[in-house]
Amino acid sequence: MKKKNIVIIFGGKSAEHEVSINSSKNVFLSLDKNKFRPALVGIAKNGEWFLISEKDFLSIADRKTKKDFKKIGRKVVFLPAGRGKLYSLDDKKTILKADVVFPVLHGPFGEDGTVQGLLKIAEVPFVGPGILSAAVGMDKIAMKRMLREAGLPVGDFLGFGRNEKIIFEEAVKLLGLPFFVKPVSLGSSVGISKVKSKSDFKKALDLAFRFDSRVIIEKLIKGREIECSVMGNDNPVASAPGEVVPTHDFYSYEAKYLDENGAELHIPAKLPRKTEKKIRGLAVKAYQALCGDGMGRMDFFLTEDGKVFVNEINTIPGFTKISMYPKLFGASGIKYPELIEKLIRLGVERHKTESSLETSRI
């Protein structure tokens, strides 16, 4: 069987750059090297793309070096309509032809539809969400509006731009205290604050606006944090749900990535069978309402009286050793290497379907 060239893209022009590198390492190590020939492309924090050797990549991923991508890689681009041709700007030639691309990118310029659009223009199959799914999933305001329009239960929220007047007392009247202030288009809990008083409010807005030009203010929903992994294009399937029990005030960036004891993960979650079925069903419905394809992790709140609220979708969830997305499918009988292959297959299938559509009437 001929090996397929797979390009793993990591890093990115995002506050989640380091998380992406960690996720990419696990995807790389889990690939069946008898079936796939990996190539590693790192996106520097200034947005430039570099082809990096396996040795240098693992050194960076293991934090043995902090070398600038520019010093260790060759600057590359995907050619428009090149069907996977990766072109070296240094050598002025095509280095390889990718059969499929796996963008393991989190946050803006990677999980928001931008890279997905570039790869579609390059006419190469890619893993994960398509343009619309990625864009909607990244924008918390648009996402919650679409979920609400589909009749799915979401918590109360307010959205604001940088130049809009945000009055603390009005937010309290509508949402109560405490509430959360978040950048609209960012993940991994970057830039999030829990506001308990007026003195917290300005600091929370200043922090959120450092990362985005829009913010969302969300009502605190007291309940268990339940997560469910979803995979598929036309016929998505949901994993067994898991539960995150933070040991911090909330599931912050520090709790997720810096503190090994930042949260307890219960996989699968201890839930009544009826509740588990309800959450899995809601996960698929929410995924479809958000035009999901490829993959996504749906996050929920489960209140003491049994109500379930959809919180958000993560269209390129973490793939680190402790990340919920692969762990939940692992608990559902799909181990990490098999999961990666299934996701690759879904990306290739979507590309074939889209490539069969007519683009001209002549």
C-alpha positions as CSV (number, residue, x, y, z in Angstrom):
1,M,0.0,0.0,0.0
2,K,1.4,3.4,-1.0
3,K,2.0,5.8,1.8
4,K,0.0,9.0,1.8
5,N,1.8,12.3,2.4
6,I,0.1,14.1,5.3
7,V,1.1,17.6,6.3
8,I,0.5,18.5,9.9
9,I,0.2,22.2,10.5
10,F,1.0,23.6,14.0
11,G,1.7,26.8,15.9
12,G,-0.2,29.7,14.5
13,K,-0.6,33.4,14.9
14,S,-2.6,32.9,18.0
15,A,-2.4,33.0,21.8
16,E,-2.9,29.3,21.6
17,H,0.3,28.7,19.7
18,E,2.0,26.6,22.4
19,V,-1.1,24.5,22.9
20,S,-1.2,23.7,19.2
21,I,2.4,22.5,19.3
22,N,1.6,20.1,22.1
23,S,-1.5,18.8,20.3
24,S,0.4,18.3,17.1
25,K,3.1,16.3,18.8
26,N,0.5,13.7,19.9
27,V,-1.1,13.6,16.4
28,F,2.3,13.0,14.9
29,L,3.3,10.3,17.3
30,S,0.0,8.5,16.8
31,L,0.2,8.3,13.0
32,D,0.7,4.9,11.5
33,K,4.0,5.5,9.7
34,N,3.3,2.4,7.6
35,K,0.3,4.3,6.0
36,F,1.3,7.9,6.3
37,R,4.5,9.9,5.6
38,P,4.2,13.0,7.8
39,A,5.6,16.5,6.9
40,L,5.6,19.2,9.6
41,V,4.7,22.8,8.8
42,G,5.0,25.3,11.6
43,I,3.2,28.7,11.4
44,A,5.3,31.3,13.3
45,K,3.7,33.9,15.5
46,N,4.1,36.5,12.7
47,G,2.1,34.2,10.3
48,E,4.9,32.9,8.1
49,W,4.9,29.1,7.3
50,F,8.0,26.9,7.6
51,L,8.7,23.3,6.8
52,I,10.5,21.8,9.9
53,S,12.3,18.5,10.3
54,E,10.9,15.8,12.6
55,K,14.0,16.2,14.9
56,D,13.6,20.0,15.3
57,F,9.8,19.6,15.7
58,L,10.1,17.1,18.5
59,S,12.8,19.3,20.2
60,I,10.4,22.2,20.2
61,A,7.4,20.1,21.2
62,D,9.4,18.6,24.2
63,R,10.5,22.2,25.1
64,K,14.2,21.3,24.7
65,T,14.6,24.3,22.5
66,K,12.8,27.6,21.8
67,K,14.3,28.2,18.4
68,D,12.6,30.5,16.0
69,F,10.9,28.6,13.2
70,K,12.7,30.8,10.7
71,K,16.1,29.6,11.9
72,I,15.3,25.9,11.5
73,G,12.8,25.7,8.6
74,R,12.3,26.4,5.0
75,K,9.7,29.0,4.2
76,V,6.8,27.4,2.3
77,V,3.3,28.0,0.9
78,F,0.5,25.9,-0.6
79,L,0.0,26.9,-4.2
80,P,-3.5,27.9,-5.3
81,A,-5.2,25.2,-7.3
82,G,-2.0,23.2,-6.7
83,R,-3.8,20.1,-5.4
84,G,-1.5,19.8,-2.4
85,K,1.7,21.2,-3.8
86,L,3.8,22.6,-1.0
87,Y,6.2,25.2,-2.6
88,S,9.5,26.3,-1.0
89,L,10.0,30.1,-1.3
90,D,13.7,29.5,-0.4
91,D,14.4,26.8,-2.9
92,K,11.9,28.1,-5.6
93,K,10.5,24.6,-6.1
94,T,7.8,22.2,-5.1
95,I,9.0,20.1,-2.1
96,L,6.1,17.6,-1.9
97,K,2.5,17.0,-2.8
98,A,0.2,16.5,0.2
99,D,-2.5,13.9,-0.1
100,V,-4.2,15.4,3.0
101,V,-3.5,18.2,5.5
102,F,-4.1,18.0,9.3
103,P,-4.3,21.6,10.7
104,V,-3.9,21.1,14.4
105,L,-4.4,24.8,15.1
106,H,-6.3,26.5,17.9
107,G,-7.8,30.0,17.9
108,P,-7.7,32.8,15.3
109,F,-5.9,32.3,12.0
110,G,-6.3,28.5,12.3
111,E,-9.6,27.4,13.8
112,D,-11.7,30.3,12.5
113,G,-12.0,29.3,8.8
114,T,-9.0,31.2,7.5
115,V,-6.7,28.3,7.0
116,Q,-9.6,26.1,5.9
117,G,-10.3,28.7,3.1
118,L,-6.7,28.7,2.1
119,L,-6.6,24.9,1.9
120,K,-9.8,24.8,-0.1
121,I,-8.3,27.2,-2.6
122,A,-5.2,25.0,-2.7
123,E,-7.6,22.1,-3.6
124,V,-6.2,19.7,-1.0
125,P,-8.2,17.5,1.4
126,F,-8.0,18.6,5.1
127,V,-9.0,17.2,8.5
128,G,-11.5,18.9,10.7
129,P,-14.1,21.6,10.1
130,G,-14.9,23.3,6.9
131,I,-14.9,27.1,6.4
132,L,-18.4,27.7,7.7
133,S,-18.2,25.3,10.6
134,A,-14.9,26.7,11.7
135,A,-16.0,30.4,11.4
136,V,-19.2,29.9,13.3
137,G,-17.6,27.8,16.0
138,M,-15.0,30.4,16.6
139,D,-17.4,33.3,17.0
140,K,-19.1,32.8,20.4
141,I,-21.9,35.3,19.6
142,A,-22.8,33.9,16.2
143,M,-22.6,30.4,17.6
144,K,-25.0,31.1,20.5
145,R,-27.4,32.9,18.2
146,M,-27.5,29.9,15.8
147,L,-28.0,27.5,18.7
148,R,-30.8,29.6,20.0
149,E,-32.4,29.9,16.6
150,A,-32.3,26.1,16.4
151,G,-34.3,25.9,19.6
152,L,-31.4,24.5,21.7
153,P,-31.0,25.6,25.3
154,V,-28.2,28.2,25.8
155,G,-27.4,30.5,28.7
156,D,-28.2,34.3,28.6
157,F,-25.4,36.5,27.1
158,L,-24.6,39.9,25.8
159,G,-22.2,40.9,23.0
160,F,-20.3,44.1,22.5
161,G,-17.7,45.7,20.2
162,R,-14.8,47.7,21.3
163,N,-16.5,51.1,20.7
164,E,-19.8,50.2,22.3
165,K,-20.7,51.4,25.7
166,I,-20.8,48.6,28.2
167,I,-22.6,49.5,31.5
168,F,-21.9,47.3,34.4
169,E,-25.3,47.8,36.1
170,E,-27.1,46.8,33.0
171,A,-25.1,43.6,32.6
172,V,-25.8,42.8,36.3
173,K,-29.6,43.4,35.8
174,L,-29.7,41.0,32.8
175,L,-27.2,38.4,33.9
176,G,-26.8,38.7,37.7
177,L,-23.5,38.3,39.5
178,P,-21.0,36.7,39.0
179,F,-20.7,36.6,35.2
180,F,-18.0,35.8,32.7
181,V,-16.3,38.2,30.3
182,K,-14.6,36.5,27.3
183,P,-13.0,37.4,24.0
184,V,-15.5,36.4,21.3
185,S,-13.1,34.5,19.0
186,L,-10.6,32.6,21.2
187,G,-10.4,29.3,23.0
188,S,-8.4,27.4,25.7
189,S,-9.9,29.9,28.2
190,V,-7.5,32.6,27.1
191,G,-8.5,36.1,28.2
192,I,-11.5,34.9,30.3
193,S,-12.4,36.5,33.6
194,K,-15.0,35.8,36.2
195,V,-16.5,39.1,37.4
196,K,-17.7,39.2,40.9
197,S,-17.8,43.0,41.5
198,K,-17.7,46.3,39.7
199,S,-14.0,46.6,40.5
200,D,-13.4,43.4,38.5
201,F,-15.3,44.6,35.5
202,K,-12.9,47.0,33.9
203,K,-9.9,44.7,34.4
204,A,-11.9,41.9,32.7
205,L,-12.8,44.0,29.7
206,D,-9.3,45.3,29.3
207,L,-8.0,41.7,29.4
208,A,-10.6,40.4,26.9
209,F,-10.0,43.3,24.5
210,R,-6.3,42.5,24.4
211,F,-7.2,39.4,22.4
212,D,-10.2,40.5,20.4
213,S,-12.2,43.5,19.2
214,R,-15.4,42.0,20.5
215,V,-16.4,40.5,23.9
216,I,-19.2,38.3,25.1
217,I,-20.6,38.5,28.6
218,E,-22.2,35.3,29.8
219,K,-24.4,34.4,32.7
220,L,-22.9,32.1,35.2
221,I,-24.7,28.7,35.0
222,K,-24.2,26.7,38.2
223,G,-23.8,23.2,37.2
224,R,-21.5,20.3,36.2
225,E,-19.3,20.8,33.2
226,I,-20.0,18.0,30.8
227,E,-18.2,17.5,27.5
228,C,-19.1,15.3,24.5
229,S,-16.9,14.5,21.4
230,V,-18.6,14.4,18.0
231,M,-17.2,13.1,14.7
232,G,-18.7,13.0,11.2
233,N,-19.9,14.8,8.2
234,D,-23.4,13.9,7.1
235,N,-24.0,11.3,9.8
236,P,-22.2,12.5,13.0
237,V,-21.8,10.3,16.1
238,A,-21.3,11.4,19.7
239,S,-18.9,9.8,22.2
240,A,-19.8,9.0,25.8
241,P,-19.9,12.2,27.8
242,G,-17.1,13.2,30.3
243,E,-17.0,15.6,33.2
244,V,-14.5,18.3,34.0
245,V,-14.3,19.1,37.8
246,P,-12.0,22.2,38.1
247,T,-9.9,22.6,41.2
248,H,-9.5,26.3,40.3
249,D,-12.3,28.9,40.5
250,F,-13.1,28.0,36.9
251,Y,-11.6,25.9,34.1
252,S,-9.0,28.6,33.2
253,Y,-6.0,28.3,30.9
254,E,-3.7,27.6,33.9
255,A,-6.0,24.9,35.1
256,K,-6.1,23.3,31.6
257,Y,-2.4,23.4,30.7
258,L,-0.1,24.6,33.4
259,D,-1.4,22.9,36.6
260,E,-1.3,19.1,36.4
261,N,-3.9,19.1,39.2
262,G,-6.0,21.9,37.7
263,A,-9.0,19.6,37.2
264,E,-10.3,16.1,37.7
265,L,-11.5,14.4,34.5
266,H,-14.3,11.8,35.0
267,I,-14.4,9.7,31.8
268,P,-17.0,8.6,31.3
269,A,-19.1,11.0,33.4
270,K,-21.2,9.4,36.1
271,L,-24.7,10.2,34.8
272,P,-28.1,8.5,34.8
273,R,-28.6,6.6,31.5
274,K,-31.5,8.9,30.5
275,T,-29.3,12.0,31.0
276,E,-26.4,10.6,29.1
277,K,-28.7,9.8,26.2
278,K,-30.1,13.3,26.3
279,I,-26.6,14.9,26.2
280,R,-25.4,12.7,23.4
281,G,-28.5,13.6,21.4
282,L,-28.1,17.3,22.1
283,A,-24.4,17.1,21.1
284,V,-25.3,15.8,17.6
285,K,-28.2,18.3,17.2
286,A,-26.0,21.3,18.3
287,Y,-23.2,20.0,16.0
288,Q,-25.6,19.9,13.1
289,A,-27.1,23.3,13.9
290,L,-23.6,24.8,13.7
291,C,-23.0,23.2,10.3
292,G,-20.4,20.9,11.9
293,D,-18.3,18.6,9.8
294,G,-15.1,16.6,10.5
295,M,-15.0,16.9,14.3
296,G,-16.0,19.0,17.3
297,R,-16.2,18.8,21.0
298,M,-19.6,20.0,22.5
299,D,-19.5,21.5,26.0
300,F,-22.5,21.6,28.3
301,F,-23.7,22.6,31.7
302,L,-25.8,20.2,33.7
303,T,-27.8,21.9,36.5
304,E,-28.9,20.2,39.8
305,D,-32.5,20.1,38.6
306,G,-31.5,18.2,35.4
307,K,-31.5,21.0,32.9
308,V,-28.8,20.9,30.1
309,F,-27.4,24.0,28.5
310,V,-25.2,24.0,25.4
311,N,-22.1,26.1,26.2
312,E,-20.0,26.0,23.0
313,I,-18.4,23.9,20.3
314,N,-14.6,23.5,19.8
315,T,-14.1,22.6,16.2
316,I,-10.4,21.8,16.6
317,P,-10.3,20.5,20.1
318,G,-7.0,19.8,22.0
319,F,-5.2,16.6,21.1
320,T,-2.7,16.6,24.0
321,K,-2.3,13.5,26.2
322,I,-4.9,14.9,28.7
323,S,-7.3,16.4,26.2
324,M,-11.0,15.4,26.4
325,Y,-11.7,14.9,22.7
326,P,-9.5,11.8,22.2
327,K,-10.1,10.5,25.7
328,L,-13.8,10.5,25.3
329,F,-13.7,8.5,22.1
330,G,-11.1,6.3,23.7
331,A,-13.7,5.5,26.4
332,S,-16.2,4.8,23.6
333,G,-13.9,2.2,22.1
334,I,-12.1,4.2,19.5
335,K,-8.4,4.5,20.4
336,Y,-6.2,7.4,19.5
337,P,-4.5,6.0,16.3
338,E,-7.9,4.8,15.0
339,L,-9.5,8.1,15.8
340,I,-6.8,10.0,13.8
341,E,-7.3,7.7,10.8
342,K,-11.1,8.2,10.9
343,L,-10.7,11.9,11.0
344,I,-8.4,11.8,8.0
345,R,-10.9,9.7,6.1
346,L,-13.7,12.1,6.8
347,G,-11.6,15.0,5.5
348,V,-10.8,13.0,2.3
349,E,-14.5,12.1,1.8
350,R,-15.6,15.7,2.2
351,H,-13.0,16.8,-0.4
352,K,-14.2,14.2,-2.9
353,T,-17.8,15.3,-2.4
354,E,-17.0,19.0,-2.8
355,S,-14.8,18.3,-5.8
356,S,-17.6,16.5,-7.6
357,L,-19.8,19.7,-7.5
358,E,-20.2,21.6,-10.7
359,T,-18.4,25.0,-10.7
360,S,-19.4,26.1,-14.3
361,R,-22.6,26.1,-16.4
362,I,-20.7,25.8,-19.6
